[in-house]
């Protein structure tokens, strides 16, 4: 069985919802654009300050892009099991103990997501009483990222729980195949032969 066959079987065994795949892709694109915008706004802030004509509103743009990139990135990382996930413990186990640990981990992440939703929403509502300078926009525009991230994290965690309970959490990675590297002086014909 080739690596491609193993990956196809693994993909069929571990069902992911296609709508969430698209959502993840959209969120990854948004994160990339937010990081690009953050970098450009920091660079512009430095340049305008260096030439003696600072644009004060750039600090607001920079902080907004940074905060949204962090929270949306945390949601995407949750979907990919790259964030808020204790892999060292669960990957050392197999069978029923792994199932129990994986469920407990995801329940903890779900609890964190509900805290982000609840307390983030409270901060969002309170943010209408404070304003950012120099634009005067409510600080709630920043706090809106917190419950949004909580909703996405909860959504992706529920997806992982459903898939894990249905299909199991134990999905070993396919082994890496080592390909021999020919010496630098070898001819093209020698490299092609096994």
Number of C-alpha atoms within 10 A of each C-alpha: 5 7 12 10 10 14 13 11 11 15 12 11 14 18 15 14 10 9 9 14 12 11 13 19 13 13 17 18 12 16 21 14 14 22 18 12 17 22 15 14 20 16 13 15 19 15 14 15 13 10 8 9 10 14 13 14 14 20 16 17 14 19 15 18 21 18 18 22 23 17 20 23 20 19 29 24 18 22 21 13 15 13 15 16 17 14 13 8 12 19 15 9 15 14 10 12 12 18 18 14 18 26 19 13 20 21 16 15 21 21 14 16 24 17 15 21 23 16 14 22 20 14 18 21 14 14 18 14 10 12 14 14 13 11 10 9 15 17 20 21 14 20 22 19 22 24 23 20 23 28 18 22 28 25 17 23 23 16 16 23 20 15 17 18 13 12 14 18 23 17 14 8 9 12 8 7 7 6 6 8 7 12 9 7 6 9 10 9 7 10 13 8 6 5
